Structures are given as C-alpha cells and as structure tokens.
C-alpha cells in the first residue's frame, strides 16, 4: 500500500484493462453471477432502468439552471464534469456529473480518491454530493446502456489497474454493468483509500452472486434513506 493512499502514484498504463481482463477465460461464470443476470429478470431490470431514467431526466433538466446558478456563485467554471470510467467487459466510457469540485482539482495530473472534508470540494459541491444531485447527469449513461441503476460503482482506469494488481478478483466486477447505486454503496462507508476500495469489493461480489428483486428493492430503499439523511460524502 502507498503511504498516502488518496494518491495513485503509478505510471500511466495504456489499455491496461483491455490487455489484462480476459473474461472469456474466467471459469464457471454461473458460480460468480446470479441467474438474474441471465434470465428474464435482466430484461425487466433494463426496462425499469429506462422508465426510471426518463423520470430522472425530467428532474435533471429542471435542476440544471438552479445547479448552474448556485455553482457559479460558489466556484465559477463548467456546469458538468466528465471523467473516464471502466464499464462492463472492461470497456471505458465517459461518465457525467454536475461539477462539485474546484476547477483543475487534479492540476498536477495525479489521480486522487475523494476523501472526507476534501478541500477540493466546493461549498455547493458538498451539498450536491450529500444529496446525490451531482449524480443526476448519469441518466445519460443509463439511457445509453453504459450503466444501470443498481450495480457496482464504476471506477477510474487508474484505480482499477491498481486494484487488480493488488487483488486479481477485482476484475470480476467487469462482468456486469456498473451502477449509480449498489450493495457496496449502501452497506459500506464511502471509500477514500485503496484498502477501503478492496474491502468494498466483497460487497460487490456478494451482490453479483445473490442479486434478486428483494436485494434490488433493499438497495433502492437504503439509497433513498441515505439521500434524505444526507449521509453521503
């Protein structure tokens, strides 16, 4: 582990995921994934994703002028924040968020975990994060089919490559689409170090093995509770 675990001080690795994740050779996928990732439940889940995202899309569009004005008063800069994340089968995609950090938060080019009381987060950004409003633009990712409502949280390629170096099982998360919320998000604290991220892996793998309607409902209800109580980071 690095002494300062909120930094990922590794050399850039081009196409690391594509070269190191070979999902075709992972044995016994049925022992890793719940049958609900294969049967009709997955179709129902996709329909629910689309319908729910259309509702969130309306909220997202309505919120844009308000978030823009509040963000402008706190930290002038772009309204949206784009970042590369790792999706299903190790394929990279661009995730969208309302910006919650200062402009050029990583001006030195070193990827960092977001930690509690992070000085890079603006005053308005802190509210956006605690209420999860900053995640609203990800309805675009869901409608594109890059994400789902419920699944393991997508991570940055730099973080994923380091996670896999330390725990090869981490690549199993790429068997399913990443989600806006998930079992790891509602059962484990907000991760701000590599070690915590690896501990959270067990919750993600548990979800992948035991996914069910009851578990999905539990995740949704717990997420609503977290948003209402503003216990996020």
C-alpha positions, -999 to +999 in steps of 0.1 A: +000+000+000+011+036-006+018+057+024-006+083+011-035+062-002-056+090-016-030+093-044-025+068-072+012+073-080+017+049-108+029+053-143+001+056-169-008+022-184-024+024-218-052+000-224-044-019-191-079-032-187-082-044-223-049-063-220-054-078-186-091-086-184-099-116-205-135-125-194-136-155-218-112-175-196-129-168-163-142-203-153-178-211-141-194-177-146-226-192-132-208-196-099-199-159-099-231-143-112-267-147-100-290-163-126-309-130-126-281-115-147-290-141-174-328-147-173-358-125-179-351-105-148-323-087-167-348-076-193-372-064-167-343-046-150-334-028-182-370-017-188-371-004-152-338+014-158-352+032-189-385+042-173-369+054-141-343+073-161-369+091-180-384+103-148-349+113-135-342+130-169-371+155-162-357+162-127-322+166-142-333+191-169-353+211-143-323+212-119-298+225-145-305+263-141-305+260-103-273+240-101-257+263-126-265+294-106-255+280-072-223+266-086-215+298-103-218+317-070-195+291-053-170+283-079-171+297-114-165+271-141-181+243-162-215+230-150-207+194-159-178+172-151-167+144-174-144+115-165-134+082-180-146+051-160-144+014-166-176-004-176-188-038-184-162-061-200-135-036-192-148-011-217-141+025-209-169+051-211-174+088-202-194+094-170-212+126-165-218+145-132-226+180-121-193+195-111-187+195-073-151+203-071-129+233-079-117+237-115-084+219-121-088+198-089-061+175-102-039+201-119-008+180-112-022+151-131-021+127-102-054+108-097-068+110-061-095+094-042-121+118-028-119+118+010-140+132+038-137+170+041-118+171+008-106+207+002-112+203-035-150+201-030-168+234-032-194+245-007-222+239-032-205+207-043-207+193-008-245+197-009-247+182-043-228+152-032-247+146+001-280+148-017-266+128-047-278+156-071-244+155-086-252+120-100-283+131-119-265+135-153-257+098-152-292+092-165-275+098-199-252+069-192-281+047-182-301+055-214-270+049-235-267+014-219-233+021-203-247+020-168-276+006-148-294+019-118-281-008-095-247-023-098-210-019-087-199+017-087-177+024-118-141+033-110-114+052-129-090+031-151-060+042-130-077+030-098-089-002-114-055-012-127-040-007-092-069-026-076-063-055-099-026-055-092-033-060-055-064-082-058-070-101-091-106-108-082-113-071-087-116-077-124-147-098-118-167-066-113-164-061-151-187-090-157-217-067-151-227-031-158-217-005-132-245+013-114-254+046-098-260+029-065-253-006-053-249-031-024-214-018-017-226+018-016-254+012+009-236-014+031-201+001+033-188+035+041-176+059+014-142+047+003-112+071+002-082+047+000-072+017-020-076-006+011-112+005+016-119+000-020-107-036-018-128-042+013-158-029-006-151-055-034-166-082-012-199-064-011-199-060-049-191-097-054-219-107-030-244-086-049-233-102-082-238-137-067-270-131-049-289-104-069-327-106-065-357-084-066-356-082-028-320-071-028-326-045-055-356-031-035-334-030-004-307-011-022-332+014-035-348+020-001-314+023+016-303+048-011-334+069-005-327+069+032-291+080+026-302+108+004-328+120+028-305+118+058-277+133+037-251+108+050-231+107+017-197+123+010 
